[in-house]
Amino acid sequence: MRANIDTQKLERLMQLLGREAQGSGCIYFTGGASALLIGWRNSTIDVDIRLDPEPPGIFQAIAKLKQELNRWRDRSVFIGKRGQISFYHYDFTAQALAKLSRGFNRDIKDVEAMYKQKLFSLNDLRNCFEAITPELIRFPSLNPDILKSRIEKFIERCENNLEENQS
């Protein structure tokens, strides 16, 4: 069983990566690492990262998806720099879509927390889903109808909560 990672361990990882790197580049955190650094979670099981520049060939299969997500790099949020490495939170709208596609309770709670902290908008969520829909055929384990239903339910729940809070 792996030990949970807390904010201190994550910060240490950032320090070590920044010190040991042989050149400049960017690391984008997703999921639990972002939840730790922003503060809606106290620990995570692992640290999921994206590297940019990307090693050759690793992400070529999803390059088109990235473009259709409307410049995910521009929507990634800068965390800080350690040595020559810049750290970012990976595009929160893309993270929300990925978490909704998995649909686990913890993922849904993460998406709710991200939305409450205004890290993505419901409009962006809709638009990004529409942008990637034609490419979902490339992922046979993902059922586009189920994902669409989860997204619609999430948006409806958020809009209903907003209406209740305004009345």
Secondary structure, DSSP 8 states (H G I E B T S, - for coil): ----B-HHHHHHHHHHHHHH-SS-EEEEEETHHHHHHHTS-S-BS--EEEEES--TTTSGGGHHHHHHTT-HHHHSEEEEEETTEEEEE--HHHHHHHHHHH--HHHHHHHHHHHHTTSS-HHHHHHHHHHHGGGGGG-TTS-HHHHHHHHHHHHHHHHHHHHHHH-
